Amino acid sequence: MRLLLIEDSCALARELRALLGELADENIGFQHVETLGEALRMLATESFDCLLVDLHLTDSEGLVTLDRLRARAPASAIVALA
């Protein structure tokens, strides 16, 4: 399983990575980006099973973020972090 975390808080990203590391086995890949723009560029060339996304990013907010991710990665599950 491949996870992409889209979170602009480095502290929260570290906490989530640690938590997921405790729960996950070596079959889970984890990537982290800080902006929607970075995520969209990454999704243009890579696929992920699940996107964990902060709804209050520096370059996008709320449903606009979800709509743009869904358009770029329609097969990925999206989990919104508020």
PANU-62643 format. One record per atom (N, C-alpha, C, CB): y negated, x, z; residue number from 1. Coordinates in steps of 0.05 Angstrom, whole numbers. Glycine has a CB too. Layout:
<atoms>
   north    east      up  nuti
       Y       X       Z   NUM
...
</atoms>
This chain:
<atoms>
   north    east      up  nuti
      23      17       0     1
       0       0       0     1
     -25      18       0     1
       0     -19      24     1
     -44      10     -16     2
     -70      25     -17     2
     -92       8      -7     2
     -76      34     -46     2
    -107      18      13     3
    -130       4      25     3
    -156      19      19     3
    -126       2      56     3
    -176       3      13     4
    -203      14       9     4
    -221       1      30     4
    -214       9     -20     4
    -233      18      47     5
    -252       8      67     5
    -280      13      55     5
    -249      23      94     5
    -296      -9      54     6
    -324      -7      45     6
    -341     -13      70     6
    -330     -28      21     6
    -351       8      82     7
    -365       5     108     7
    -386      27     110     7
    -345       8     132     7
    -411      19     115     8
    -433      39     116     8
    -436      52     144     8
    -458      26     109     8
    -422      43     164     9
    -423      56     190     9
    -400      76     192     9
    -421      35     213     9
    -406     102     193    10
    -386     122     194    10
    -370     120     220    10
    -398     150     192    10
    -383     113     242    11
    -370     110     268    11
    -349      88     267    11
    -390     104     290    11
    -356      65     256    12
    -337      43     253    12
    -314      50     234    12
    -351      17     243    12
    -321      64     213    13
    -300      73     194    13
    -280      91     207    13
    -313      87     170    13
    -289     109     224    14
    -271     127     239    14
    -253     111     258    14
    -287     148     255    14
    -265      91     271    15
    -249      74     290    15
    -228      59     275    15
    -267      55     305    15
    -235      47     252    16
    -216      32     236    16
    -194      50     225    16
    -230      17     213    16
    -201      73     216    17
    -181      92     206    17
    -162     100     228    17
    -195     118     195    17
    -172     105     252    18
    -154     112     275    18
    -136      89     281    18
    -171     119     299    18
    -147      64     282    19
    -130      41     289    19
    -109      37     267    19
    -148      16     291    19
    -117      38     242    20
     -98      34     221    20
     -77      57     220    20
    -112      33     194    20
     -85      81     228    21
     -67     103     229    21
     -45      99     250    21
     -81     129     235    21
     -53      86     272    22
     -33      80     293    22
     -13      59     284    22
     -47      71     318    22
     -23      40     268    23
      -6      17     260    23
      10      23     234    23
     -23      -7     256    23
       1      42     219    24
      12      46     192    24
      32      68     192    24
     -11      51     172    24
      48      68     171    25
      66      90     166    25
      54     106     142    25
      95      80     159    25
      69     126     133    26
      59     144     112    26
      58     131      85    26
      76     168     111    26
      67     106      82    27
      66      92      57    27
      40      78      52    27
      89      72      55    27
      21      81      70    28
      -5      68      67    28
     -26      89      61    28
     -13      52      92    28
     -40      86      38    29
     -62     104      30    29
     -88      91      39    29
     -61     110       0    29
    -107     107      48    30
    -132      97      58    30
    -155     112      46    30
    -132      99      89    30
    -174      98      34    31
    -198     110      23    31
    -222      96      37    31
    -199     108      -8    31
    -244     111      39    32
    -268     100      51    32
    -292     107      34    32
    -272     110      80    32
    -309      87      28    33
    -335      90      15    33
    -356      76      32    33
    -335      80     -14    33
    -381      84      28    34
    -402      72      45    34
    -419      51      32    34
    -420      94      54    34
    -417      48       5    35
    -434      28      -9    35
    -417      12     -28    35
    -457      42     -23    35
    -428     -11     -36    36
    -415     -27     -57    36
    -415     -12     -83    36
    -429     -54     -60    36
    -437       2     -89    37
    -438      17    -114    37
    -415      37    -116    37
    -464      31    -116    37
    -410      52     -94    38
    -388      71     -94    38
    -361      57     -98    38
    -388      87     -67    38
    -358      34     -85    39
    -333      19     -87    39
    -329      10    -116    39
    -334      -5     -68    39
    -350      -1    -128    40
    -347     -11    -156    40
    -340      12    -175    40
    -372     -25    -165    40
    -352      36    -171    41
    -345      59    -188    41
    -315      67    -183    41
    -363      83    -181    41
    -306      67    -158    42
    -279      74    -153    42
    -259      53    -164    42
    -275      76    -122    42
    -267      28    -162    43
    -249       7    -172    43
    -248       6    -203    43
    -259     -20    -162    43
    -266      20    -216    44
    -265      21    -245    44
    -242      39    -255    44
    -292      32    -256    44
    -233      57    -237    45
    -212      75    -245    45
    -187      74    -228    45
    -222     103    -245    45
    -189      61    -205    46
    -166      60    -186    46
    -161      31    -177    46
    -171      78    -162    46
    -137      26    -169    47
    -131      -1    -159    47
    -122       1    -129    47
    -108     -15    -175    47
    -128     -20    -115    48
    -122     -22     -86    48
    -109     -49     -80    48
    -147     -17     -69    48
     -91     -49     -61    49
     -78     -74     -53    49
     -96     -91     -36    49
     -52     -68     -38    49
    -113     -77     -20    50
    -130     -92      -2    50
    -157     -78       1    50
    -117     -95      26    50
    -178     -94       1    51
    -205     -84       5    51
    -215     -94      32    51
    -224     -92     -18    51
    -223     -76      50    52
    -234     -83      76    52
    -264     -79      73    52
    -222     -67     100    52
    -280    -100      74    53
    -308     -98      66    53
    -328    -108      87    53
    -313    -112      40    53
    -347     -92      94    54
    -369     -99     111    54
    -387    -118      95    54
    -385     -74     122    54
    -395    -140     106    55
    -412    -159      92    55
    -442    -152      94    55
    -408    -187     102    55
    -449    -131     108    56
    -477    -122     112    56
    -480     -93     104    56
    -486    -127     141    56
    -477     -87      78    57
    -479     -60      68    57
    -508     -54      62    57
    -461     -56      43    57
    -514     -28      58    58
    -542     -21      52    58
    -550     -29      24    58
    -545       9      54    58
    -531     -32       5    59
    -538     -39     -22    59
    -528     -67     -31    59
    -526     -19     -41    59
    -517     -83     -12    60
    -508    -110     -19    60
    -502    -125       7    60
    -483    -109     -38    60
    -503    -152       5    61
    -498    -167      29    61
    -484    -194      23    61
    -524    -173      44    61
    -467    -203      41    62
    -456    -229      40    62
    -438    -236      16    62
    -477    -249      41    62
    -441    -260       6    63
    -425    -270     -16    63
    -429    -255     -42    63
    -430    -299     -20    63
    -452    -244     -46    64
    -457    -227     -70    64
    -437    -204     -70    64
    -486    -217     -71    64
    -433    -192     -48    65
    -414    -170     -45    65
    -386    -179     -53    65
    -414    -158     -17    65
    -377    -201     -41    66
    -350    -211     -46    66
    -347    -219     -76    66
    -345    -235     -29    66
    -367    -232     -88    67
    -366    -240    -116    67
    -363    -215    -134    67
    -391    -256    -123    67
    -378    -194    -129    68
    -377    -171    -146    68
    -350    -156    -143    68
    -399    -151    -139    68
    -339    -155    -118    69
    -313    -143    -114    69
    -291    -159    -127    69
    -307    -140     -84    69
    -292    -185    -125    70
    -272    -203    -137    70
    -272    -200    -168    70
    -277    -232    -129    70
    -296    -197    -179    71
    -298    -194    -208    71
    -286    -167    -217    71
    -327    -195    -217    71
    -289    -146    -201    72
    -280    -120    -209    72
    -250    -115    -202    72
    -296     -98    -195    72
    -241    -129    -180    73
    -213    -125    -171    73
    -200    -151    -164    73
    -213    -107    -146    73
    -195    -168    -185    74
    -185    -195    -180    74
    -157    -196    -167    74
    -184    -209    -206    74
    -141    -175    -170    75
    -114    -175    -158    75
    -114    -165    -129    75
     -96    -158    -175    75
    -136    -154    -120    76
    -136    -143     -93    76
    -142    -164     -72    76
    -157    -120     -91    76
    -129    -163     -49    77
    -136    -180     -27    77
    -162    -169     -15    77
    -113    -180      -5    77
    -179    -187      -6    78
    -204    -179       6    78
    -206    -189      35    78
    -229    -189     -11    78
    -212    -171      54    79
    -215    -179      82    79
    -244    -172      89    79
    -195    -164     101    79
    -260    -193      96    80
    -288    -189     103    80
    -291    -182     132    80
    -304    -214      96    80
    -307    -161     137    81
    -314    -152     164    81
    -343    -160     169    81
    -310    -121     167    81
    -347    -176     190    82
    -374    -185     196    82
    -386    -169     219    82
    -374    -215     202    82
</atoms>
